[in-house]
Amino acid sequence: MPFWRCESLSKSLDAVKNDHVFRLGPDLFWGNDPISLKLQIKELAKMITELAKK
């Protein structure tokens, strides 16, 4: 079970209960330089778009 589901606070959140949580990979979301941020924005836009299609 992912760590965010084990936390008592997160368990009470509707987003967690309904599996509407974005799982961000540390390899992509660790950096904060301009190139990393551009890639992160593209990935987040893709995740949001896919969620909206459901």
N, C-alpha and C positions, 0 to 999 in steps of 0.2 A: 504494500500500500504506500503511495507517495506520502512524503512527510507532511505536505500541506493538508492532507485529509486527516492527519492524526492530531493536529492542533485543535484544542477545544473551541477557540474563536472561529477558526476557519470552517469547522464543521457546521456552525450555525448559519453561515452565509448561504443565501439562495444560489449564488453562482456556483459554489462548490457542490451543493446538493443536486443541482441540475447539470453538473459537469460542463459548465460554461466558464472554465478557467483555461487561460492560455499557458501552455507549458513552454517556457523559454529556455532554449539550449544555452548552456554557459559558453560554448565556443563562439557563438554569434553575438550574444548579448553581454559579453564581458567588457569589450572595448568601448571607449567613448570618444574616439577620434572621428573626424568628419566622414571618413570612408565607412567605418563601422556603423556610425549612426545612419547613414544613407541605406546600408544593407538592412539594418534593423527596422527602419521605417517600411521598407519594401516587404519584409517578412511579416510585420504586424498588419499591414494592409491586406496581405494575402490571407492571414489568419482570420481577420475580421470579415472579409468578403466570403470566405468559406462558411463561417458561422452564420452569416446572414442568409445564405442559401438554404440552410436547414429548416 
